[in-house]
Amino acid sequence: MRNQVLFLSRSRDVQRSFGTGVSLHGHTKHSLESLGFIGKFLREHRVLRSWIAAQVRECRHRSGIQLDFDRAYWTPPLSAERAYALESGQIESLGLRPIVSLSDHDNVEAAALLRQSHAFTEVPVSVEWTVPFGKAVFHIGVHNMPPRTAPELMSVLQQSTAGASEERVVELLFQLREIPSLLLVFNHPAWNFTGIAPGIFDFELRRFLKCAGRTFDAFELNGMRSYRENRKVIQLAAEWNQILVSGGDRHACEPNSILNLTNAADFSEFIDEVRRGRQSIVLMMPQYEKPLNWRFYESFTQITKEYPEYPEGQRRWDERTFHPNASGDIVPMSGLWPKGPPGFLKRIFALAEMGSRVLPNGTIRANLSRAISESFPIDQEAILRQMDFPGEQLSAPNADRLS
């Protein structure tokens, strides 16, 4: 087994030994991104919970609409074609042949649309599958589904998510494992994104890996998670004798910050390299080394930005954000309030819009980035050194050496 992490910032020529770059785990406008975390945060915050309760009452009084963050969601700004062009363009700028696997949450619409064009007939059909297990929820990257049976398979996966049966989930993972063309990746395995108690999350993660760990081809180093969390993934991979692959997890307009390097001629050959050859060369792009909080802010401004060149109905944030109307039907927020969204939402997004206008100013951007770094100090160089394991095998005997 060969696993290696390389940093483009350390050597601009590091990719020259390879012919292909692989971008895994990128999202398009077909991903439905829940706003439930906002409601949870506001309800549990000691200072803000009374304020949000007042805002909910005011909104209901003025419009008859009950604010419901748990049912509301937003969609990323990029279409499938724009997302594919963004990812392939970054790889081509490195002088490499691009392979791009877009994986939206629990649907394969992006690949289906792209494959209708003769220019994209080789685009893999992939998905980020939401897997409930006990009290936790995990995400699995299912890459390169057989195109003819992908809709039927996707329907089965969606049913298992809705059913929340851990026995069915494990059964399906073992069935997926039998499909030779698939690449099964445990996405951001150390991320407790539903916010359950850390001890419970760790317990469920261990139990999940005991039940289904043998089905995975790789664990993911995630481009939108912290150095420390990815370090935990490296340790977890060593413990479970697992290989690591990249996963950018891009939702906005910054291309994936982690890629794979290979000499594979196509995606099937790359998958064979990972599944049977047990080798993976991961490339950290320079944007990954920027402060994560700054990158989240940049993404937020890109998500809330207005795009006049987009088709009508996809240009503004309130056209790409959805919420129940007075009858309970999910509709774009742009149609809910004739005079615009509630005042507190207007203020939040006005601040974001202001940020998007000042971002092009290099001095302001540099100062804000520095301020964020100082507010959330991370010994980046130390963690980068820890993550660098050129030529090492990530197997159980190496667990002590990696910790």
Contacts in CASP RR format, 6 or more apart in sequence:
PFRMAT RR
TARGET T0000
AUTHOR 0000-0000-0000
METHOD contacts of the structure
MODEL  1
MRNQVLFLSRSRDVQRSFGTGVSLHGHTKHSLESLGFIGKFLREHRVLRS
WIAAQVRECRHRSGIQLDFDRAYWTPPLSAERAYALESGQIESLGLRPIV
SLSDHDNVEAAALLRQSHAFTEVPVSVEWTVPFGKAVFHIGVHNMPPRTA
PELMSVLQQSTAGASEERVVELLFQLREIPSLLLVFNHPAWNFTGIAPGI
FDFELRRFLKCAGRTFDAFELNGMRSYRENRKVIQLAAEWNQILVSGGDR
HACEPNSILNLTNAADFSEFIDEVRRGRQSIVLMMPQYEKPLNWRFYESF
TQITKEYPEYPEGQRRWDERTFHPNASGDIVPMSGLWPKGPPGFLKRIFA
LAEMGSRVLPNGTIRANLSRAISESFPIDQEAILRQMDFPGEQLSAPNAD
RLS
1 241 0 8 1.000
1 243 0 8 1.000
1 278 0 8 1.000
1 279 0 8 1.000
1 393 0 8 1.000
1 394 0 8 1.000
1 395 0 8 1.000
2 278 0 8 1.000
2 279 0 8 1.000
2 280 0 8 1.000
2 391 0 8 1.000
2 393 0 8 1.000
3 237 0 8 1.000
3 243 0 8 1.000
3 244 0 8 1.000
3 279 0 8 1.000
3 280 0 8 1.000
3 282 0 8 1.000
3 389 0 8 1.000
3 391 0 8 1.000
3 392 0 8 1.000
3 393 0 8 1.000
3 394 0 8 1.000
4 280 0 8 1.000
4 281 0 8 1.000
4 282 0 8 1.000
4 389 0 8 1.000
4 390 0 8 1.000
4 391 0 8 1.000
4 392 0 8 1.000
5 221 0 8 1.000
5 244 0 8 1.000
5 282 0 8 1.000
5 283 0 8 1.000
5 284 0 8 1.000
5 387 0 8 1.000
5 388 0 8 1.000
5 389 0 8 1.000
5 390 0 8 1.000
6 14 0 8 1.000
6 261 0 8 1.000
6 281 0 8 1.000
6 282 0 8 1.000
6 283 0 8 1.000
6 284 0 8 1.000
6 390 0 8 1.000
7 14 0 8 1.000
7 283 0 8 1.000
7 284 0 8 1.000
7 289 0 8 1.000
7 384 0 8 1.000
7 388 0 8 1.000
8 14 0 8 1.000
8 15 0 8 1.000
8 94 0 8 1.000
8 283 0 8 1.000
8 284 0 8 1.000
8 285 0 8 1.000
8 286 0 8 1.000
9 284 0 8 1.000
9 286 0 8 1.000
9 289 0 8 1.000
14 283 0 8 1.000
15 21 0 8 1.000
15 94 0 8 1.000
15 95 0 8 1.000
15 96 0 8 1.000
15 261 0 8 1.000
15 283 0 8 1.000
17 261 0 8 1.000
18 96 0 8 1.000
18 261 0 8 1.000
18 262 0 8 1.000
18 263 0 8 1.000
18 281 0 8 1.000
19 95 0 8 1.000
19 96 0 8 1.000
19 97 0 8 1.000
19 261 0 8 1.000
19 262 0 8 1.000
19 263 0 8 1.000
20 96 0 8 1.000
20 97 0 8 1.000
20 98 0 8 1.000
20 99 0 8 1.000
20 261 0 8 1.000
20 262 0 8 1.000
20 263 0 8 1.000
20 264 0 8 1.000
20 265 0 8 1.000
20 270 0 8 1.000
21 91 0 8 1.000
21 94 0 8 1.000
21 96 0 8 1.000
21 97 0 8 1.000
21 98 0 8 1.000
21 99 0 8 1.000
21 259 0 8 1.000
21 260 0 8 1.000
21 261 0 8 1.000
21 262 0 8 1.000
21 283 0 8 1.000
22 91 0 8 1.000
22 99 0 8 1.000
22 100 0 8 1.000
22 101 0 8 1.000
22 246 0 8 1.000
22 259 0 8 1.000
22 260 0 8 1.000
22 261 0 8 1.000
22 262 0 8 1.000
22 264 0 8 1.000
22 267 0 8 1.000
22 270 0 8 1.000
23 87 0 8 1.000
23 88 0 8 1.000
23 90 0 8 1.000
23 91 0 8 1.000
23 98 0 8 1.000
23 99 0 8 1.000
23 100 0 8 1.000
23 101 0 8 1.000
23 246 0 8 1.000
23 248 0 8 1.000
23 255 0 8 1.000
23 256 0 8 1.000
23 259 0 8 1.000
24 101 0 8 1.000
24 103 0 8 1.000
24 143 0 8 1.000
24 185 0 8 1.000
24 220 0 8 1.000
24 245 0 8 1.000
24 246 0 8 1.000
24 247 0 8 1.000
24 248 0 8 1.000
24 256 0 8 1.000
24 260 0 8 1.000
25 101 0 8 1.000
25 103 0 8 1.000
25 128 0 8 1.000
25 141 0 8 1.000
25 185 0 8 1.000
25 187 0 8 1.000
25 220 0 8 1.000
25 222 0 8 1.000
25 246 0 8 1.000
25 247 0 8 1.000
25 248 0 8 1.000
25 249 0 8 1.000
25 250 0 8 1.000
25 256 0 8 1.000
26 83 0 8 1.000
26 87 0 8 1.000
26 101 0 8 1.000
26 102 0 8 1.000
26 103 0 8 1.000
26 104 0 8 1.000
26 247 0 8 1.000
26 248 0 8 1.000
26 249 0 8 1.000
26 250 0 8 1.000
26 251 0 8 1.000
26 256 0 8 1.000
27 33 0 8 1.000
27 76 0 8 1.000
27 78 0 8 1.000
27 83 0 8 1.000
27 102 0 8 1.000
27 103 0 8 1.000
27 104 0 8 1.000
27 105 0 8 1.000
27 128 0 8 1.000
27 249 0 8 1.000
27 250 0 8 1.000
27 251 0 8 1.000
28 76 0 8 1.000
28 78 0 8 1.000
28 79 0 8 1.000
28 80 0 8 1.000
28 82 0 8 1.000
28 83 0 8 1.000
28 102 0 8 1.000
28 104 0 8 1.000
28 110 0 8 1.000
29 75 0 8 1.000
29 76 0 8 1.000
29 77 0 8 1.000
29 78 0 8 1.000
29 79 0 8 1.000
29 80 0 8 1.000
29 314 0 8 1.000
29 320 0 8 1.000
30 75 0 8 1.000
30 80 0 8 1.000
30 104 0 8 1.000
30 107 0 8 1.000
30 109 0 8 1.000
30 110 0 8 1.000
31 75 0 8 1.000
31 76 0 8 1.000
31 104 0 8 1.000
31 105 0 8 1.000
31 107 0 8 1.000
31 128 0 8 1.000
31 251 0 8 1.000
32 73 0 8 1.000
32 75 0 8 1.000
32 105 0 8 1.000
32 106 0 8 1.000
32 322 0 8 1.000
33 73 0 8 1.000
33 74 0 8 1.000
33 75 0 8 1.000
33 76 0 8 1.000
33 105 0 8 1.000
33 251 0 8 1.000
34 70 0 8 1.000
34 72 0 8 1.000
34 73 0 8 1.000
35 69 0 8 1.000
35 70 0 8 1.000
35 72 0 8 1.000
35 73 0 8 1.000
35 74 0 8 1.000
35 321 0 8 1.000
36 69 0 8 1.000
36 70 0 8 1.000
36 72 0 8 1.000
38 69 0 8 1.000
39 52 0 8 1.000
39 69 0 8 1.000
39 70 0 8 1.000
40 69 0 8 1.000
41 48 0 8 1.000
42 48 0 8 1.000
42 49 0 8 1.000
42 51 0 8 1.000
42 52 0 8 1.000
42 69 0 8 1.000
43 49 0 8 1.000
43 52 0 8 1.000
55 67 0 8 1.000
55 342 0 8 1.000
55 344 0 8 1.000
56 66 0 8 1.000
56 67 0 8 1.000
58 342 0 8 1.000
59 65 0 8 1.000
59 66 0 8 1.000
59 67 0 8 1.000
59 342 0 8 1.000
60 66 0 8 1.000
60 67 0 8 1.000
62 342 0 8 1.000
63 326 0 8 1.000
63 336 0 8 1.000
63 337 0 8 1.000
64 326 0 8 1.000
65 323 0 8 1.000
65 324 0 8 1.000
65 325 0 8 1.000
65 326 0 8 1.000
65 336 0 8 1.000
65 337 0 8 1.000
66 324 0 8 1.000
67 323 0 8 1.000
67 342 0 8 1.000
68 323 0 8 1.000
68 324 0 8 1.000
71 323 0 8 1.000
71 324 0 8 1.000
71 330 0 8 1.000
72 321 0 8 1.000
72 322 0 8 1.000
72 323 0 8 1.000
72 324 0 8 1.000
73 321 0 8 1.000
73 322 0 8 1.000
74 303 0 8 1.000
74 317 0 8 1.000
74 320 0 8 1.000
74 321 0 8 1.000
74 322 0 8 1.000
75 320 0 8 1.000
75 321 0 8 1.000
75 322 0 8 1.000
76 83 0 8 1.000
76 251 0 8 1.000
76 252 0 8 1.000
76 303 0 8 1.000
76 320 0 8 1.000
77 252 0 8 1.000
77 253 0 8 1.000
77 302 0 8 1.000
77 303 0 8 1.000
77 305 0 8 1.000
77 307 0 8 1.000
77 310 0 8 1.000
77 314 0 8 1.000
77 320 0 8 1.000
78 86 0 8 1.000
78 252 0 8 1.000
78 253 0 8 1.000
79 314 0 8 1.000
80 102 0 8 1.000
80 109 0 8 1.000
80 110 0 8 1.000
80 111 0 8 1.000
80 113 0 8 1.000
80 114 0 8 1.000
81 113 0 8 1.000
81 114 0 8 1.000
81 120 0 8 1.000
83 102 0 8 1.000
83 110 0 8 1.000
83 250 0 8 1.000
84 100 0 8 1.000
84 102 0 8 1.000
84 114 0 8 1.000
84 120 0 8 1.000
84 123 0 8 1.000
86 250 0 8 1.000
86 253 0 8 1.000
86 255 0 8 1.000
87 98 0 8 1.000
87 100 0 8 1.000
87 102 0 8 1.000
87 250 0 8 1.000
87 255 0 8 1.000
87 256 0 8 1.000
88 98 0 8 1.000
88 100 0 8 1.000
89 98 0 8 1.000
89 255 0 8 1.000
90 255 0 8 1.000
90 256 0 8 1.000
90 259 0 8 1.000
90 285 0 8 1.000
91 97 0 8 1.000
91 98 0 8 1.000
91 99 0 8 1.000
91 100 0 8 1.000
91 259 0 8 1.000
92 98 0 8 1.000
96 261 0 8 1.000
99 124 0 8 1.000
99 264 0 8 1.000
99 266 0 8 1.000
99 267 0 8 1.000
99 270 0 8 1.000
100 123 0 8 1.000
101 124 0 8 1.000
101 126 0 8 1.000
101 143 0 8 1.000
101 144 0 8 1.000
101 267 0 8 1.000
102 110 0 8 1.000
102 111 0 8 1.000
102 114 0 8 1.000
102 123 0 8 1.000
102 126 0 8 1.000
103 126 0 8 1.000
103 127 0 8 1.000
103 128 0 8 1.000
103 141 0 8 1.000
103 142 0 8 1.000
103 143 0 8 1.000
104 110 0 8 1.000
104 127 0 8 1.000
104 128 0 8 1.000
105 127 0 8 1.000
105 128 0 8 1.000
105 130 0 8 1.000
106 127 0 8 1.000
106 128 0 8 1.000
106 129 0 8 1.000
106 130 0 8 1.000
106 154 0 8 1.000
106 157 0 8 1.000
106 158 0 8 1.000
106 161 0 8 1.000
107 127 0 8 1.000
107 154 0 8 1.000
107 158 0 8 1.000
108 125 0 8 1.000
108 126 0 8 1.000
108 127 0 8 1.000
108 145 0 8 1.000
108 150 0 8 1.000
108 151 0 8 1.000
108 154 0 8 1.000
111 123 0 8 1.000
111 124 0 8 1.000
111 125 0 8 1.000
111 126 0 8 1.000
111 150 0 8 1.000
112 125 0 8 1.000
112 150 0 8 1.000
112 151 0 8 1.000
114 120 0 8 1.000
114 123 0 8 1.000
115 121 0 8 1.000
115 123 0 8 1.000
115 125 0 8 1.000
115 147 0 8 1.000
122 266 0 8 1.000
122 267 0 8 1.000
124 143 0 8 1.000
124 144 0 8 1.000
124 145 0 8 1.000
124 267 0 8 1.000
125 144 0 8 1.000
125 145 0 8 1.000
125 146 0 8 1.000
125 147 0 8 1.000
125 150 0 8 1.000
126 141 0 8 1.000
126 142 0 8 1.000
126 143 0 8 1.000
126 144 0 8 1.000
126 145 0 8 1.000
127 141 0 8 1.000
127 142 0 8 1.000
127 145 0 8 1.000
127 154 0 8 1.000
127 157 0 8 1.000
128 139 0 8 1.000
128 140 0 8 1.000
128 141 0 8 1.000
128 142 0 8 1.000
128 187 0 8 1.000
129 139 0 8 1.000
129 140 0 8 1.000
129 141 0 8 1.000
129 142 0 8 1.000
129 157 0 8 1.000
129 161 0 8 1.000
130 137 0 8 1.000
130 138 0 8 1.000
130 139 0 8 1.000
130 161 0 8 1.000
131 137 0 8 1.000
131 138 0 8 1.000
131 139 0 8 1.000
131 140 0 8 1.000
131 160 0 8 1.000
131 161 0 8 1.000
131 169 0 8 1.000
132 161 0 8 1.000
132 163 0 8 1.000
132 164 0 8 1.000
132 166 0 8 1.000
132 169 0 8 1.000
133 166 0 8 1.000
133 169 0 8 1.000
133 204 0 8 1.000
133 207 0 8 1.000
133 208 0 8 1.000
134 166 0 8 1.000
134 204 0 8 1.000
134 207 0 8 1.000
135 196 0 8 1.000
135 200 0 8 1.000
135 204 0 8 1.000
136 192 0 8 1.000
136 194 0 8 1.000
136 196 0 8 1.000
136 200 0 8 1.000
136 201 0 8 1.000
136 204 0 8 1.000
136 205 0 8 1.000
136 208 0 8 1.000
137 193 0 8 1.000
137 194 0 8 1.000
138 186 0 8 1.000
138 187 0 8 1.000
138 189 0 8 1.000
138 205 0 8 1.000
138 208 0 8 1.000
139 187 0 8 1.000
139 188 0 8 1.000
139 193 0 8 1.000
140 173 0 8 1.000
140 184 0 8 1.000
140 185 0 8 1.000
140 186 0 8 1.000
140 187 0 8 1.000
140 216 0 8 1.000
141 183 0 8 1.000
141 184 0 8 1.000
141 185 0 8 1.000
141 186 0 8 1.000
141 187 0 8 1.000
141 220 0 8 1.000
142 157 0 8 1.000
142 176 0 8 1.000
142 182 0 8 1.000
142 183 0 8 1.000
142 184 0 8 1.000
143 182 0 8 1.000
143 183 0 8 1.000
143 184 0 8 1.000
143 185 0 8 1.000
143 267 0 8 1.000
143 271 0 8 1.000
144 181 0 8 1.000
144 182 0 8 1.000
144 183 0 8 1.000
144 267 0 8 1.000
144 268 0 8 1.000
144 271 0 8 1.000
145 153 0 8 1.000
145 154 0 8 1.000
145 179 0 8 1.000
145 181 0 8 1.000
145 182 0 8 1.000
146 153 0 8 1.000
146 179 0 8 1.000
146 181 0 8 1.000
156 172 0 8 1.000
157 172 0 8 1.000
160 168 0 8 1.000
160 169 0 8 1.000
160 172 0 8 1.000
166 211 0 8 1.000
169 212 0 8 1.000
170 211 0 8 1.000
170 212 0 8 1.000
173 184 0 8 1.000
173 212 0 8 1.000
173 215 0 8 1.000
174 212 0 8 1.000
174 215 0 8 1.000
176 182 0 8 1.000
176 184 0 8 1.000
176 215 0 8 1.000
177 184 0 8 1.000
177 214 0 8 1.000
177 215 0 8 1.000
181 268 0 8 1.000
181 271 0 8 1.000
182 271 0 8 1.000
183 217 0 8 1.000
183 218 0 8 1.000
183 245 0 8 1.000
183 271 0 8 1.000
183 274 0 8 1.000
183 275 0 8 1.000
184 215 0 8 1.000
184 216 0 8 1.000
184 217 0 8 1.000
184 218 0 8 1.000
185 216 0 8 1.000
185 217 0 8 1.000
185 218 0 8 1.000
185 219 0 8 1.000
185 220 0 8 1.000
185 245 0 8 1.000
185 247 0 8 1.000
186 213 0 8 1.000
186 216 0 8 1.000
186 218 0 8 1.000
186 219 0 8 1.000
186 220 0 8 1.000
187 220 0 8 1.000
187 222 0 8 1.000
187 247 0 8 1.000
187 249 0 8 1.000
188 220 0 8 1.000
188 222 0 8 1.000
188 225 0 8 1.000
188 229 0 8 1.000
188 233 0 8 1.000
188 249 0 8 1.000
189 205 0 8 1.000
189 219 0 8 1.000
189 220 0 8 1.000
189 233 0 8 1.000
189 236 0 8 1.000
190 205 0 8 1.000
190 225 0 8 1.000
190 229 0 8 1.000
190 230 0 8 1.000
190 232 0 8 1.000
190 233 0 8 1.000
190 236 0 8 1.000
191 222 0 8 1.000
191 225 0 8 1.000
191 229 0 8 1.000
192 198 0 8 1.000
192 201 0 8 1.000
195 201 0 8 1.000
196 204 0 8 1.000
209 240 0 8 1.000
213 240 0 8 1.000
216 242 0 8 1.000
217 243 0 8 1.000
217 245 0 8 1.000
217 271 0 8 1.000
217 274 0 8 1.000
217 275 0 8 1.000
218 242 0 8 1.000
218 243 0 8 1.000
218 244 0 8 1.000
218 245 0 8 1.000
218 274 0 8 1.000
218 280 0 8 1.000
219 233 0 8 1.000
219 236 0 8 1.000
219 237 0 8 1.000
219 240 0 8 1.000
219 242 0 8 1.000
219 243 0 8 1.000
219 244 0 8 1.000
219 245 0 8 1.000
220 233 0 8 1.000
220 244 0 8 1.000
220 245 0 8 1.000
220 246 0 8 1.000
220 247 0 8 1.000
221 230 0 8 1.000
221 233 0 8 1.000
221 234 0 8 1.000
221 244 0 8 1.000
221 245 0 8 1.000
221 246 0 8 1.000
221 247 0 8 1.000
221 258 0 8 1.000
221 282 0 8 1.000
222 229 0 8 1.000
222 230 0 8 1.000
222 233 0 8 1.000
222 247 0 8 1.000
222 248 0 8 1.000
222 249 0 8 1.000
222 258 0 8 1.000
223 230 0 8 1.000
223 246 0 8 1.000
223 247 0 8 1.000
223 248 0 8 1.000
223 249 0 8 1.000
223 256 0 8 1.000
223 257 0 8 1.000
223 258 0 8 1.000
223 288 0 8 1.000
224 248 0 8 1.000
224 249 0 8 1.000
224 250 0 8 1.000
224 251 0 8 1.000
224 257 0 8 1.000
224 292 0 8 1.000
224 295 0 8 1.000
224 296 0 8 1.000
225 249 0 8 1.000
225 292 0 8 1.000
226 292 0 8 1.000
226 378 0 8 1.000
227 378 0 8 1.000
227 380 0 8 1.000
227 383 0 8 1.000
227 384 0 8 1.000
227 387 0 8 1.000
228 378 0 8 1.000
228 383 0 8 1.000
230 387 0 8 1.000
231 383 0 8 1.000
231 386 0 8 1.000
231 387 0 8 1.000
233 244 0 8 1.000
234 244 0 8 1.000
234 386 0 8 1.000
234 387 0 8 1.000
234 389 0 8 1.000
234 394 0 8 1.000
234 402 0 8 1.000
235 399 0 8 1.000
235 402 0 8 1.000
235 403 0 8 1.000
236 242 0 8 1.000
237 243 0 8 1.000
237 244 0 8 1.000
237 394 0 8 1.000
238 394 0 8 1.000
238 395 0 8 1.000
238 396 0 8 1.000
238 398 0 8 1.000
238 399 0 8 1.000
238 402 0 8 1.000
238 403 0 8 1.000
239 396 0 8 1.000
239 399 0 8 1.000
240 396 0 8 1.000
241 394 0 8 1.000
241 395 0 8 1.000
241 396 0 8 1.000
242 394 0 8 1.000
243 274 0 8 1.000
243 278 0 8 1.000
243 279 0 8 1.000
243 280 0 8 1.000
243 394 0 8 1.000
244 280 0 8 1.000
244 282 0 8 1.000
244 394 0 8 1.000
245 260 0 8 1.000
245 274 0 8 1.000
245 280 0 8 1.000
245 282 0 8 1.000
246 256 0 8 1.000
246 258 0 8 1.000
246 259 0 8 1.000
246 260 0 8 1.000
246 282 0 8 1.000
246 283 0 8 1.000
247 256 0 8 1.000
247 258 0 8 1.000
248 256 0 8 1.000
248 257 0 8 1.000
248 258 0 8 1.000
248 259 0 8 1.000
249 256 0 8 1.000
250 256 0 8 1.000
250 257 0 8 1.000
251 299 0 8 1.000
251 303 0 8 1.000
252 298 0 8 1.000
252 299 0 8 1.000
252 300 0 8 1.000
252 302 0 8 1.000
252 303 0 8 1.000
253 299 0 8 1.000
253 302 0 8 1.000
254 287 0 8 1.000
254 295 0 8 1.000
254 298 0 8 1.000
254 299 0 8 1.000
254 302 0 8 1.000
255 285 0 8 1.000
255 287 0 8 1.000
256 285 0 8 1.000
257 284 0 8 1.000
257 285 0 8 1.000
257 287 0 8 1.000
257 288 0 8 1.000
257 295 0 8 1.000
258 282 0 8 1.000
258 283 0 8 1.000
258 284 0 8 1.000
258 285 0 8 1.000
258 288 0 8 1.000
259 282 0 8 1.000
259 283 0 8 1.000
259 285 0 8 1.000
260 270 0 8 1.000
260 280 0 8 1.000
260 281 0 8 1.000
260 282 0 8 1.000
260 283 0 8 1.000
261 281 0 8 1.000
261 282 0 8 1.000
261 283 0 8 1.000
262 269 0 8 1.000
262 270 0 8 1.000
262 273 0 8 1.000
262 281 0 8 1.000
264 270 0 8 1.000
264 272 0 8 1.000
264 273 0 8 1.000
273 279 0 8 1.000
273 280 0 8 1.000
274 280 0 8 1.000
284 387 0 8 1.000
287 295 0 8 1.000
289 380 0 8 1.000
289 384 0 8 1.000
290 369 0 8 1.000
291 369 0 8 1.000
291 372 0 8 1.000
291 373 0 8 1.000
291 376 0 8 1.000
291 378 0 8 1.000
292 376 0 8 1.000
293 372 0 8 1.000
293 375 0 8 1.000
293 376 0 8 1.000
294 368 0 8 1.000
294 369 0 8 1.000
294 372 0 8 1.000
294 373 0 8 1.000
297 368 0 8 1.000
297 372 0 8 1.000
298 359 0 8 1.000
300 352 0 8 1.000
301 352 0 8 1.000
301 353 0 8 1.000
301 355 0 8 1.000
301 356 0 8 1.000
301 359 0 8 1.000
302 356 0 8 1.000
303 317 0 8 1.000
303 320 0 8 1.000
304 317 0 8 1.000
304 349 0 8 1.000
304 352 0 8 1.000
304 353 0 8 1.000
304 356 0 8 1.000
305 317 0 8 1.000
305 353 0 8 1.000
305 356 0 8 1.000
306 315 0 8 1.000
306 316 0 8 1.000
306 317 0 8 1.000
306 353 0 8 1.000
307 314 0 8 1.000
307 315 0 8 1.000
308 315 0 8 1.000
313 319 0 8 1.000
313 332 0 8 1.000
313 334 0 8 1.000
314 320 0 8 1.000
316 334 0 8 1.000
317 349 0 8 1.000
318 332 0 8 1.000
318 333 0 8 1.000
318 334 0 8 1.000
318 335 0 8 1.000
318 340 0 8 1.000
318 341 0 8 1.000
318 349 0 8 1.000
319 332 0 8 1.000
319 333 0 8 1.000
319 334 0 8 1.000
320 332 0 8 1.000
321 332 0 8 1.000
321 333 0 8 1.000
322 330 0 8 1.000
322 331 0 8 1.000
322 332 0 8 1.000
322 333 0 8 1.000
323 330 0 8 1.000
323 331 0 8 1.000
323 333 0 8 1.000
323 336 0 8 1.000
324 330 0 8 1.000
324 331 0 8 1.000
325 331 0 8 1.000
325 336 0 8 1.000
333 341 0 8 1.000
334 340 0 8 1.000
340 346 0 8 1.000
341 349 0 8 1.000
358 364 0 8 1.000
358 365 0 8 1.000
359 365 0 8 1.000
386 402 0 8 1.000
389 402 0 8 1.000
392 398 0 8 1.000
392 401 0 8 1.000
392 402 0 8 1.000
394 402 0 8 1.000
END
